[in-house]
Amino acid sequence: MTVPFDDSELTRVFADYNLMLPPLGQGSFKVAYRGTRGADDIVIKILTEPLPVDLESMESVPLPTRFSREIEGMSIIDSPYVVRLVEAPRKCVLSNREHLWYAEPFYPGGTLEERLVNEGPSEELARKVLVSLLRAVEAMWTDASIVHRDIKPGNIVFDQSGDPILLDLGIAFHNDMSPLTDAFDASPRTNRYAAPEQFEMRRFAEIDFRTDLFQIGIVVFETLTGNHPFWHPSIDADEYFRKLNSFDGSVFGSIQCPSDLERVITRLLAPRPSQRFRNISIPLRALGVL
């Protein structure tokens, strides 16, 4: 991992936050560091691209649209199952350029991706993840008309009580705002965890909370069985898309799975949005949590 920032400069700029090195991780657009705010552990995320500058006025331009929408979503959604903002975006100067940073809580339980590698699949964990993600999607859609679009094991962490939390609204779709992608582009996605409609041109795709439901189905099936419901290392694109559009519920015949989980997962993985649950209360009721 090649970090674009100098350690000594970072330590100086974030001296009030006791920044810890090396970074926790680095994505396509941000680097994450653990720090503190008072008695609380936090994660400081710094955008790797510097703010563009208006050369005539020599002032930085407004926040990038995608980033400002991510921050807005974190600020609006009020749910214990969705990451929250603990430090609003600010500017800092690194290598003589302005960068944006913000902070969210540090979750000590690691990611679901790490847990599946270290501990393996579990019915108990699958049920807990399913209920928490349904609650998260319900809050995002109800509070802000937001579709996460990137629900995957690496974006699910566990807090100090062991409860799952959904991270990273970086490619979220805001239903009440103009799209960020062209009408002839496909939806932003992580291919292996995307719903079928995310591979369609945006002008034809039906993207709403039911898109997130499909992604939940993939994640929960993987948490329950240790296997992806559609993907395997030797699969080719044609076979993958055929499987993606026709989940075979008969696979549960060889899996020890309670009937309520089986019914909910099968419905979540229906290929068309209209075949999935029309609201979140239905699967929650089927799971006995309402």
Summary of the structure (lengths in Angstrom):
residues: 290
radius of gyration: 20.1
end to end distance: 44.7
largest distance: 67.4
contacts: 864
relative contact order: 0.11
helix: 39%
strand: 18%
